[in-house]
Amino acid sequence: MSLTARARFRFMKDMGAPALMAGSRAFMRARGRRRAPGPDTAPPLACGRRLREIMTRHYFLSRYAKGAAPVAWVTSGAPVELLRAFGFYTVYPENHGALCGAKGVGARLCSVAERNGYSQDLCSYARIDLGVALSGNSPAGKLPRPDLLFASNNICQTVAYWYTVLAEQWGVPFLLFDTPFNHAGGPSGADIAYMTSQLEDMLPTLERVSGCKFRMKALEAVLDLSKETAETWGAVLGTMKAVPSPMTIFEAFVHLAPVVSLRGLPVALEYYRVLFEELNQRVARGQGALREERKRLMWDNIAVWYKVRDFSTLFAERGMSFVTATYTNAWAETASDMDAGRPLESIARTYSRVILNNSLGDRLRLMEQLIRDYRVEGLVIHSARSCKPYSVGQYDLKRLLLERLGVPSVVIEADIADERAYSEQQTRTRLEAFFEALES
């Protein structure tokens, strides 16, 4: 690491980032750009401004991280706690892909990758990331080139091939955490031993790239912080069991960012404590996210990032509040497995048990529990072109949930970040039929 780069990073952290935040707030006040509530929704959550500042600061400082700290690109399902113990500055291409989708530039960046030979059938997160790597363009500014790539195949196999391409292009080490699929129940003892040994084998590479020796105490501290953050995020989601719900899933999709990108850092825990307090105040006042909550819904799969606001408005107009989602729940459901007393073993168990590494039977039981706990009356299933592991079996789940719990549902076909795969007319037709079924 360079002393000059470290000094520049400290200056930007202590002076540059606060100046940027102050300038941004002044600009927003001058333009009057604080979003007014719609006729069917409550005022936006006050801590939303704090969230924007946290994520803006994170991407801003990433431009100056190279040379000041070891930089790693990480997949959302990888055990980032291991990297935190070595002081890595982490960038999440999937989170960045969601940002690009929400900004409406997903298709443009996907096209860059496609012109260079990558198929349109690949995950749009991967195509966006490859498009950014090839073009250097990003709505977040310039992403730092990584010193290390870190992925886990507990969410899909695409990440392994995607990161292999980047590792070859940049000549940097690539660590893959391989998690055996859980066909029934949790991982076996042999599975845990296999995954733990992988983590142990990664330590020399992490020491070499970071220039730091591994300290078990550092990992234990990070695990404690990460566990409390995930549990607090779970408590945030738990406030939505209230009737009316103080927040919708469309808001939760946005507030999910810190537990994905900043897990294991104090700023994420601090933010969720503030969000939890604000939501509890709404619950105490009996204030819902919608002016009138008439129906309670659940969302399955990743958000359609370029349609989040449109969908929020569409469902709010009908008094339909999304109160839970399998996707947002995934960042809280395995928090109890984290144990600083058994760091590597508990990391293996925690990251092995994520929703996409379990059988459809486990997923069905989870959805049934969420429906009961959150008093769900209808289900919207996003069949995502990009995320095939998440979308497989959805029609069977749709049928079984109707048979077992009498919950009607609709399947909408789209993509998480590539707007070319979305048909407004087809989606509206399906949703109108769904609305009629719910009303009747």
C-alpha positions as CSV (number, residue, x, y, z in Angstrom):
1,M,0.0,0.0,0.0
2,S,1.2,3.5,-0.8
3,L,1.6,6.2,1.9
4,T,0.5,8.8,-0.7
5,A,-2.6,6.9,-1.5
6,R,-3.4,6.4,2.2
7,A,-3.0,10.1,2.8
8,R,-5.3,11.0,-0.1
9,F,-7.9,8.5,1.1
10,R,-7.8,9.9,4.6
11,F,-8.2,13.4,3.3
12,M,-11.2,12.4,1.1
13,K,-12.7,10.6,4.0
14,D,-12.3,13.4,6.5
15,M,-12.7,16.4,4.2
16,G,-13.8,15.5,0.7
17,A,-16.8,13.2,1.6
18,P,-18.3,15.7,4.2
19,A,-17.9,18.5,1.6
20,L,-19.7,16.4,-1.0
21,M,-22.5,15.6,1.4
22,A,-23.0,19.3,2.4
23,G,-23.0,20.3,-1.3
24,S,-25.5,17.7,-2.2
25,R,-27.8,18.7,0.6
26,A,-27.6,22.4,-0.4
27,F,-28.3,21.4,-4.0
28,M,-31.4,19.4,-3.0
29,R,-32.7,22.3,-0.9
30,A,-32.2,24.8,-3.7
31,R,-33.9,22.6,-6.2
32,G,-36.7,21.6,-3.8
33,R,-36.1,18.0,-4.8
34,R,-37.4,16.3,-1.6
35,R,-40.0,14.0,-3.0
36,A,-43.5,14.8,-1.9
37,P,-45.7,11.9,-0.8
38,G,-48.3,10.8,-3.4
39,P,-52.0,10.9,-2.6
40,D,-52.0,7.3,-1.5
41,T,-48.7,7.1,0.5
42,A,-47.3,8.5,3.7
43,P,-44.4,10.9,3.7
44,P,-41.0,9.3,2.9
45,L,-39.0,8.0,5.8
46,A,-36.9,10.7,7.3
47,C,-33.8,8.4,7.4
48,G,-33.9,8.0,3.6
49,R,-31.6,11.0,3.3
50,R,-29.1,9.4,5.6
51,L,-29.2,6.2,3.5
52,R,-28.4,8.2,0.3
53,E,-25.5,9.9,2.0
54,I,-24.1,6.6,3.3
55,M,-24.2,4.9,-0.1
56,T,-23.0,8.0,-2.0
57,R,-20.0,8.2,0.4
58,H,-19.3,4.6,-0.1
59,Y,-19.0,4.9,-3.8
60,F,-17.2,8.2,-3.6
61,L,-14.5,6.8,-1.3
62,S,-14.1,3.7,-3.4
63,R,-12.5,5.9,-6.1
64,Y,-9.7,6.7,-3.7
65,A,-9.4,3.2,-2.1
66,K,-6.9,1.7,-4.6
67,G,-3.5,1.8,-3.0
68,A,-4.8,3.0,0.3
69,A,-6.4,-0.3,1.2
70,P,-6.7,-3.7,-0.4
71,V,-9.7,-3.7,-2.7
72,A,-12.0,-6.7,-3.3
73,W,-15.0,-7.2,-5.5
74,V,-17.5,-9.5,-3.7
75,T,-20.6,-11.3,-4.7
76,S,-23.7,-10.8,-2.5
77,G,-23.6,-14.3,-1.1
78,A,-19.9,-14.4,-0.2
79,P,-18.8,-14.4,3.5
80,V,-17.5,-10.8,3.5
81,E,-16.7,-11.0,7.2
82,L,-13.5,-12.8,6.3
83,L,-12.3,-9.9,4.2
84,R,-13.3,-7.3,6.8
85,A,-10.8,-8.9,9.2
86,F,-8.0,-8.1,6.7
87,G,-9.2,-4.5,6.1
88,F,-10.4,-4.9,2.5
89,Y,-12.4,-2.1,0.9
90,T,-15.3,-4.0,-0.7
91,V,-17.3,-3.3,-3.9
92,Y,-20.4,-5.3,-4.7
93,P,-21.0,-5.6,-8.5
94,E,-24.6,-6.9,-7.9
95,N,-25.5,-3.9,-5.8
96,H,-23.9,-1.7,-8.4
97,G,-25.9,-3.5,-11.1
98,A,-29.1,-2.8,-9.2
99,L,-28.1,0.9,-9.0
100,C,-27.5,0.9,-12.8
101,G,-30.9,-0.7,-13.3
102,A,-32.6,1.8,-11.1
103,K,-30.9,4.7,-12.9
104,G,-32.2,3.3,-16.3
105,V,-28.8,2.6,-17.8
106,G,-28.8,-1.2,-17.4
107,A,-29.7,-2.0,-21.0
108,R,-27.0,0.4,-22.3
109,L,-24.3,-1.3,-20.2
110,C,-25.6,-4.7,-21.0
111,S,-25.3,-3.8,-24.7
112,V,-21.6,-3.1,-24.3
113,A,-21.0,-6.6,-23.0
114,E,-23.1,-8.1,-25.8
115,R,-21.1,-6.3,-28.4
116,N,-18.1,-7.9,-27.0
117,G,-19.5,-11.4,-27.4
118,Y,-21.5,-12.0,-24.2
119,S,-25.0,-13.5,-24.6
120,Q,-28.1,-11.6,-23.8
121,D,-29.2,-14.7,-21.9
122,L,-26.6,-14.1,-19.2
123,C,-27.5,-12.4,-15.9
124,S,-27.9,-8.7,-16.4
125,Y,-25.9,-8.0,-13.3
126,A,-23.0,-9.9,-14.9
127,R,-23.5,-8.1,-18.3
128,I,-23.7,-4.7,-16.6
129,D,-20.5,-5.4,-14.6
130,L,-18.7,-6.6,-17.7
131,G,-20.0,-3.6,-19.6
132,V,-18.6,-1.3,-16.9
133,A,-15.3,-3.1,-16.9
134,L,-15.1,-2.8,-20.7
135,S,-16.3,0.8,-21.0
136,G,-15.3,2.4,-17.7
137,N,-18.8,4.0,-17.5
138,S,-20.8,3.9,-14.3
139,P,-23.5,6.2,-12.7
140,A,-21.5,5.8,-9.5
141,G,-18.4,7.3,-11.1
142,K,-15.3,5.2,-11.4
143,L,-15.1,1.8,-9.7
144,P,-11.7,0.8,-8.3
145,R,-9.9,-2.0,-10.0
146,P,-9.8,-5.0,-7.5
147,D,-6.8,-6.6,-6.0
148,L,-8.9,-9.7,-5.3
149,L,-12.2,-11.2,-6.5
150,F,-14.3,-13.1,-3.9
151,A,-17.4,-15.1,-4.8
152,S,-19.6,-17.9,-3.5
153,N,-21.8,-20.2,-5.6
154,N,-24.5,-20.4,-3.0
155,I,-26.7,-18.1,-5.1
156,C,-25.8,-19.2,-8.6
157,Q,-23.0,-20.7,-10.8
158,T,-22.9,-17.6,-13.0
159,V,-20.7,-15.7,-10.5
160,A,-18.0,-18.3,-10.8
161,Y,-17.6,-17.9,-14.6
162,W,-18.2,-14.1,-14.4
163,Y,-15.4,-13.6,-11.9
164,T,-13.1,-16.0,-13.7
165,V,-13.4,-13.7,-16.8
166,L,-12.5,-10.6,-14.6
167,A,-9.7,-12.4,-12.9
168,E,-8.1,-13.3,-16.3
169,Q,-8.7,-9.8,-17.6
170,W,-7.0,-8.1,-14.7
171,G,-4.6,-10.8,-13.6
172,V,-5.8,-10.8,-9.9
173,P,-6.5,-13.7,-7.6
174,F,-10.0,-15.2,-7.5
175,L,-11.3,-17.0,-4.4
176,L,-14.4,-19.1,-4.8
177,F,-16.3,-20.4,-1.7
178,D,-18.0,-23.6,-2.8
179,T,-21.2,-24.4,-0.9
180,P,-22.8,-27.9,-1.4
181,F,-26.5,-27.7,-2.2
182,N,-28.8,-28.5,0.7
183,H,-31.2,-31.1,-0.8
184,A,-33.0,-31.6,2.6
185,G,-32.5,-29.6,5.7
186,G,-29.3,-27.9,6.6
187,P,-25.7,-28.8,5.7
188,S,-24.3,-32.1,7.0
189,G,-21.3,-32.3,9.2
190,A,-19.1,-33.3,6.3
191,D,-20.3,-30.3,4.3
192,I,-19.4,-28.0,7.2
193,A,-16.0,-29.5,7.5
194,Y,-15.4,-29.1,3.7
195,M,-16.5,-25.5,3.7
196,T,-14.5,-24.6,6.8
197,S,-11.4,-26.1,5.3
198,Q,-11.9,-23.9,2.2
199,L,-12.0,-20.8,4.4
200,E,-8.8,-21.9,6.2
201,D,-7.1,-22.4,2.8
202,M,-8.0,-18.9,1.8
203,L,-6.1,-17.2,4.6
204,P,-2.6,-17.3,3.1
205,T,-3.9,-15.6,-0.1
206,L,-5.7,-13.0,1.9
207,E,-2.6,-12.3,4.0
208,R,-0.5,-11.9,0.9
209,V,-2.9,-9.6,-1.0
210,S,-3.7,-7.4,2.1
211,G,-0.2,-7.4,3.6
212,C,-1.9,-8.2,7.0
213,K,-1.6,-11.2,9.2
214,F,-4.8,-13.0,10.1
215,R,-6.1,-12.3,13.6
216,M,-8.9,-14.4,14.9
217,K,-9.9,-11.7,17.3
218,A,-10.5,-9.3,14.4
219,L,-12.8,-11.9,12.7
220,E,-14.7,-12.5,15.9
221,A,-15.4,-8.8,16.3
222,V,-16.5,-8.5,12.7
223,L,-18.8,-11.5,13.2
224,D,-20.4,-10.0,16.2
225,L,-21.1,-6.8,14.3
226,S,-22.4,-8.6,11.3
227,K,-24.7,-10.7,13.3
228,E,-26.2,-7.8,15.1
229,T,-26.6,-5.9,11.9
230,A,-28.5,-8.8,10.2
231,E,-30.6,-9.2,13.3
232,T,-31.5,-5.5,13.4
233,W,-32.4,-5.7,9.7
234,G,-34.6,-8.6,10.7
235,A,-36.2,-6.5,13.4
236,V,-36.8,-3.7,10.8
237,L,-38.6,-6.2,8.6
238,G,-40.5,-7.5,11.6
239,T,-42.2,-4.1,12.1
240,M,-44.1,-4.8,8.9
241,K,-46.1,-7.4,10.7
242,A,-48.1,-4.5,12.2
243,V,-51.4,-3.5,10.6
244,P,-51.0,-1.2,8.9
245,S,-47.5,-1.8,7.8
246,P,-45.2,1.2,8.5
247,M,-43.1,0.5,5.3
248,T,-43.6,-1.4,2.1
249,I,-41.3,-3.8,0.4
250,F,-40.6,-1.3,-2.3
251,E,-39.0,0.9,0.4
252,A,-37.3,-2.1,1.9
253,F,-35.6,-2.9,-1.4
254,V,-33.9,0.5,-1.2
255,H,-33.1,0.2,2.6
256,L,-31.5,-3.2,1.9
257,A,-28.3,-1.7,0.5
258,P,-26.3,-1.4,3.7
259,V,-26.8,-5.0,4.9
260,V,-25.7,-6.2,1.4
261,S,-22.8,-3.8,0.7
262,L,-21.6,-2.7,4.2
263,R,-22.3,-5.8,6.3
264,G,-19.7,-6.1,9.0
265,L,-19.1,-2.3,9.3
266,P,-20.4,-0.1,12.2
267,V,-22.2,2.3,9.8
268,A,-24.7,-0.4,8.7
269,L,-25.7,-1.3,12.2
270,E,-26.0,2.3,13.2
271,Y,-28.2,3.0,10.2
272,Y,-30.6,0.1,10.9
273,R,-31.0,1.2,14.5
274,V,-32.2,4.6,13.3
275,L,-34.5,3.0,10.7
276,F,-35.9,0.6,13.3
277,E,-36.6,3.4,15.7
278,E,-38.4,5.5,13.1
279,L,-40.6,2.5,12.0
280,N,-41.5,1.8,15.6
281,Q,-42.6,5.4,16.0
282,R,-44.9,4.9,13.0
283,V,-46.3,1.7,14.5
284,A,-47.0,3.4,17.8
285,R,-48.9,6.1,16.0
286,G,-50.8,3.6,13.9
287,Q,-49.3,5.2,10.8
288,G,-49.0,3.0,7.7
289,A,-46.9,3.4,4.6
290,L,-50.1,3.7,2.6
291,R,-53.0,6.1,3.4
292,E,-55.3,3.1,3.4
293,E,-54.0,-0.5,3.6
294,R,-56.7,-2.7,2.1
295,K,-54.7,-5.8,1.1
296,R,-51.4,-7.2,2.3
297,L,-49.1,-8.8,-0.3
298,M,-45.8,-10.7,-0.6
299,W,-43.1,-10.3,-3.3
300,D,-41.0,-13.3,-4.5
301,N,-37.6,-12.8,-6.2
302,I,-35.3,-9.8,-6.7
303,A,-36.8,-6.4,-7.4
304,V,-37.4,-5.1,-10.9
305,W,-35.1,-2.2,-10.2
306,Y,-36.2,0.1,-13.1
307,K,-39.9,-0.3,-12.1
308,V,-39.7,0.0,-8.3
309,R,-41.3,3.4,-8.2
310,D,-43.9,2.7,-10.8
311,F,-44.9,-0.5,-9.1
312,S,-45.0,1.3,-5.7
313,T,-47.4,3.8,-7.1
314,L,-49.6,1.3,-9.0
315,F,-50.2,-0.9,-5.9
316,A,-50.5,2.0,-3.5
317,E,-53.4,3.4,-5.7
318,R,-55.3,0.2,-4.9
319,G,-54.4,0.2,-1.2
320,M,-52.3,-2.9,-1.7
321,S,-49.2,-3.0,0.6
322,F,-46.3,-5.3,0.1
323,V,-45.4,-6.4,3.6
324,T,-42.8,-9.1,3.1
325,A,-40.5,-10.6,0.4
326,T,-38.4,-13.7,0.2
327,Y,-35.5,-11.5,-1.1
328,T,-35.3,-9.0,1.7
329,N,-35.8,-11.7,4.2
330,A,-32.8,-13.6,2.9
331,W,-30.4,-11.1,4.6
332,A,-31.8,-11.8,8.1
333,E,-33.0,-15.4,8.1
334,T,-29.6,-17.0,8.8
335,A,-28.2,-14.4,11.2
336,S,-28.7,-16.8,14.2
337,D,-26.1,-19.1,12.8
338,M,-23.3,-16.6,13.2
339,D,-21.2,-17.4,16.3
340,A,-18.0,-15.6,17.2
341,G,-17.1,-18.5,19.4
342,R,-16.8,-20.7,16.3
343,P,-16.0,-18.2,13.6
344,L,-15.1,-20.2,10.5
345,E,-17.5,-23.0,11.2
346,S,-20.4,-20.6,11.8
347,I,-19.5,-18.6,8.6
348,A,-19.7,-21.9,6.6
349,R,-23.1,-22.8,8.1
350,T,-24.5,-19.2,7.7
351,Y,-23.7,-18.9,4.1
352,S,-24.6,-22.4,3.2
353,R,-28.2,-21.9,4.3
354,V,-29.2,-19.0,2.2
355,I,-32.5,-19.4,0.3
356,L,-31.1,-20.2,-3.1
357,N,-28.9,-23.0,-1.7
358,N,-31.9,-24.8,-0.3
359,S,-34.5,-27.1,-1.9
360,L,-37.8,-25.9,-3.2
361,G,-39.4,-27.7,-0.3
362,D,-37.5,-25.5,2.2
363,R,-38.5,-22.4,0.1
364,L,-42.1,-23.4,0.2
365,R,-42.1,-23.8,4.0
366,L,-40.4,-20.4,4.3
367,M,-43.0,-18.7,2.1
368,E,-45.8,-20.4,4.0
369,Q,-44.4,-19.1,7.3
370,L,-44.0,-15.6,5.9
371,I,-47.6,-15.6,4.7
372,R,-48.8,-16.6,8.1
373,D,-46.6,-14.2,10.1
374,Y,-47.3,-11.2,7.9
375,R,-51.0,-12.0,7.2
376,V,-50.4,-12.1,3.5
377,E,-53.5,-12.1,1.2
378,G,-51.8,-12.2,-2.2
379,L,-48.5,-13.0,-3.9
380,V,-46.7,-11.4,-6.8
381,I,-44.0,-13.7,-8.3
382,H,-41.3,-12.1,-10.4
383,S,-40.0,-14.6,-12.9
384,A,-36.6,-13.0,-13.5
385,R,-35.0,-13.6,-16.9
386,S,-31.6,-13.1,-15.3
387,C,-31.9,-15.1,-12.1
388,K,-32.8,-18.6,-13.2
389,P,-32.0,-20.3,-9.8
390,Y,-34.5,-18.0,-8.1
391,S,-37.1,-18.4,-10.8
392,V,-37.1,-22.2,-11.2
393,G,-40.1,-23.9,-9.7
394,Q,-42.2,-20.7,-9.2
395,Y,-45.3,-22.1,-11.0
396,D,-45.2,-25.1,-8.7
397,L,-44.9,-22.8,-5.7
398,K,-47.8,-20.7,-7.0
399,R,-50.0,-23.8,-7.3
400,L,-49.1,-25.2,-3.9
401,L,-49.6,-22.0,-2.0
402,L,-53.1,-21.6,-3.5
403,E,-53.9,-25.2,-2.6
404,R,-52.5,-25.1,0.9
405,L,-53.3,-21.6,2.1
406,G,-55.8,-20.2,-0.5
407,V,-53.4,-17.4,-1.4
408,P,-53.9,-16.1,-5.0
409,S,-50.8,-15.1,-7.0
410,V,-49.6,-13.7,-10.3
411,V,-46.4,-14.3,-12.2
412,I,-44.9,-11.3,-14.0
413,E,-42.0,-11.8,-16.4
414,A,-39.2,-9.3,-16.4
415,D,-35.6,-8.8,-15.6
416,I,-33.8,-7.4,-12.6
417,A,-31.9,-4.6,-14.4
418,D,-32.3,-4.9,-18.2
419,E,-35.4,-3.0,-19.1
420,R,-35.5,-4.6,-22.6
421,A,-36.9,-7.8,-21.2
422,Y,-40.0,-6.1,-19.7
423,S,-43.4,-5.7,-21.5
424,E,-45.6,-3.1,-19.9
425,Q,-48.7,-4.2,-21.7
426,Q,-48.3,-7.9,-20.8
427,T,-47.5,-7.0,-17.1
428,R,-50.5,-4.7,-16.8
429,T,-52.9,-7.3,-18.3
430,R,-51.7,-9.9,-15.8
431,L,-51.9,-7.5,-12.8
432,E,-55.4,-6.3,-13.7
433,A,-56.6,-9.9,-13.6
434,F,-54.8,-10.3,-10.3
435,F,-56.4,-7.2,-8.9
436,E,-59.8,-8.5,-9.8
437,A,-59.2,-11.8,-8.2
438,L,-58.1,-10.2,-5.0
439,E,-61.1,-7.9,-4.9
440,S,-63.5,-10.7,-5.5
